[in-house]
Amino acid sequence: MAHSSFPSFLLLSHFLLSLFAPGAVGSPGHHGPANHNYRDALSKSILFFEGQRSGRLPANQRMTWRRNSGLSDGSAMNARDNVKFGFPMAFTTTMLSWSVIEFGGMMKGELENARAAVRWATDYLLKATAHPNTIYVQVGDPNKDHACWERPEDMDTPRTVYKVDSSNPGSEVAAETAAALAAASLVFRKSDPAYSRLLRNRAISVI
């Protein structure tokens, strides 16, 4: 099913934060390391995000059994490759960004993969906010989509586009989208200053 994984996105974001929370590597009163492979858990958690990608996949896609999908999404509104459910996508991006901001120094070899996951999401959010005073917040009919179990590569359900604007306001999703873009701008402040400025400026324009 094309979009059934977004609740998992939210749980996974919280999980990533919990990996680095105080006491995460040991139980109360126990000062030695816990018998859990948190490095492997982190690696698999970030890999999960790559498995949820929709659009034209990059050459370095690690989950090679996934293929391009949703390439015409948003084309009716000239907003190709929009996010599918904007609110949870933005929230997930905010949480993942803060995971990198707070704990990126502990991610070691997974840091670049984590940044790639953030960038994949923010590239979507940039496309969804490309038109002034408009945010494209959903693509697809949720009832028909959730009733149809098929691979994203094969989805043939209606790809209706929904947006918020001055005539159809949505302050909550707009605020979360701005928060996601702003948080992600901090992720790339040193590694990609130009992209960071783009995200920051778009966050300001979305508010």
LUMDO-523905 format. One record per residue (C-alpha): residue number from 1; y, x, z. Coordinates in pm, whole numbers. Layout:
    nr       yy       xx       zz
   NUM        Y        X        Z
...
***
This chain:
    nr       yy       xx       zz
     1        0        0        0
     2      326      148     -110
     3      536      131      207
     4      300       60      495
     5      358      407      645
     6      715      364      766
     7      613      256     1119
     8      404      571     1125
     9      714      763     1022
    10      888      644     1338
    11      596      730     1564
    12      564     1070     1400
    13      931     1148     1456
    14      894     1080     1826
    15      577     1290     1826
    16      758     1586     1671
    17     1018     1569     1945
    18      750     1545     2212
    19      582     1861     2083
    20      875     2063     2207
    21      977     1859     2511
    22      970     2029     2851
    23      617     2025     2984
    24      465     1953     2645
    25      241     2258     2661
    26      106     2200     3007
    27       28     1925     3252
    28      235     1864     3570
    29      163     2131     3828
    30      -22     2347     3575
    31      160     2660     3461
    32      -87     2781     3201
    33     -105     2672     2839
    34     -272     2341     2760
    35     -591     2345     2560
    36     -428     2185     2256
    37     -336     2340     1924
    38       27     2230     1896
    39       90     2461     1602
    40     -177     2277     1403
    41      -40     1941     1519
    42      308     2038     1402
    43      178     2157     1066
    44      -16     1837     1004
    45      275     1622     1121
    46      512     1776      869
    47      245     1759      599
    48      227     1385      665
    49      584     1348      541
    50      491     1515      212
    51      215     1259      168
    52      474      979      185
    53      694     1111      -93
    54      784      876     -374
    55      956      979     -693
    56      905     1280     -917
    57      713     1524     -702
    58      809     1893     -698
    59      588     2173     -823
    60      532     2298     -467
    61      393     1964     -346
    62      112     2068     -109
    63      -76     1736     -119
    64     -185     1781     -478
    65     -378     1454     -496
    66      -47     1265     -486
    67      127     1193     -814
    68      470     1069     -925
    69      546      713     -824
    70      832      465     -819
    71     1019      646    -1095
    72     1192      328    -1211
    73     1281      202     -864
    74     1642       90     -852
    75     1690      117    -1227
    76     1814     -243    -1243
    77     2112     -133    -1029
    78     2148      210    -1190
    79     2026      358     -860
    80     1698      513     -961
    81     1469      652     -689
    82     1632      472     -396
    83     1482      470      -52
    84     1242      181       -9
    85     1333       63      343
    86     1670      214      420
    87     1696      145      792
    88     1370      305      910
    89     1410      582      653
    90     1754      668      791
    91     1631      653     1151
    92     1338      879     1070
    93     1569     1125      898
    94     1798     1132     1200
    95     1508     1198     1436
    96     1350     1462     1216
    97     1685     1634     1169
    98     1741     1657     1543
    99     1390     1795     1584
   100     1489     2080     1354
   101     1831     2125     1514
   102     1695     2143     1868
   103     1362     2313     1810
   104     1377     2477     1467
   105     1367     2820     1628
   106     1023     2739     1767
   107      882     2603     1440
   108      839     2951     1288
   109      643     2919      963
   110      688     2542      952
   111     1068     2550      961
   112     1109     2558      584
   113      859     2273      544
   114     1053     2073      802
   115     1379     2136      618
   116     1212     2030      293
   117     1108     1703      456
   118     1465     1641      570
   119     1605     1727      226
   120     1363     1494       50
   121     1490     1209      266
   122     1858     1297      235
   123     1831     1331     -143
   124     1720      967     -139
   125     2001      869       95
   126     2256     1042     -127
   127     2135      842     -425
   128     2138      521     -220
   129     2504      580     -126
   130     2629      711     -460
   131     2834      397     -537
   132     3151      359     -326
   133     3136       97      -47
   134     2773       21     -131
   135     2439      123       20
   136     2114       38     -153
   137     1890      -35      143
   138     1563     -167        5
   139     1354     -166     -310
   140     1067     -413     -344
   141      964     -755     -217
   142      811     -686      128
   143      592     -996      132
   144      439     -932     -208
   145      420     -559     -149
   146      242     -592      186
   147       -5     -836       35
   148     -105     -588     -236
   149     -317     -291     -140
   150     -285      -25     -408
   151     -180      336     -451
   152      194      398     -489
   153      110      561     -823
   154      -30      227     -943
   155      207      -23     -781
   156      302     -314    -1004
   157      470     -543     -750
   158      833     -660     -802
   159     1080     -378     -739
   160     1376     -593     -639
   161     1681     -397     -521
   162     1877     -501     -213
   163     2215     -364     -108
   164     2487     -398      152
   165     2853     -398       56
   166     3177     -573      149
   167     3037     -908       36
   168     2699     -855      204
   169     2773     -637      508
   170     2515     -451      712
   171     2681     -241      980
   172     2357     -133     1149
   173     2194       21      843
   174     2528      172      737
   175     2572      336     1078
   176     2217      474     1081
   177     2255      606      727
   178     2576      784      829
   179     2400      924     1136
   180     2112     1054      924
   181     2344     1225      677
   182     2554     1374      957
   183     2254     1504     1152
   184     2099     1650      838
   185     2427     1826      757
   186     2373     2030     1075
   187     2021     2123      962
   188     2159     2289      648
   189     2486     2421      790
   190     2370     2785      772
   191     2087     2775      519
   192     2274     2573      252
   193     2645     2529      337
   194     2733     2348       13
   195     2460     2088       65
   196     2563     2057      429
   197     2921     1977      328
   198     2798     1720       76
   199     2596     1544      346
   200     2883     1555      595
   201     3134     1416      347
   202     2900     1140      239
   203     2837     1048      604
   204     3211     1008      654
   205     3247      792      343
   206     2958      568      446
   207     3099      480      789
***
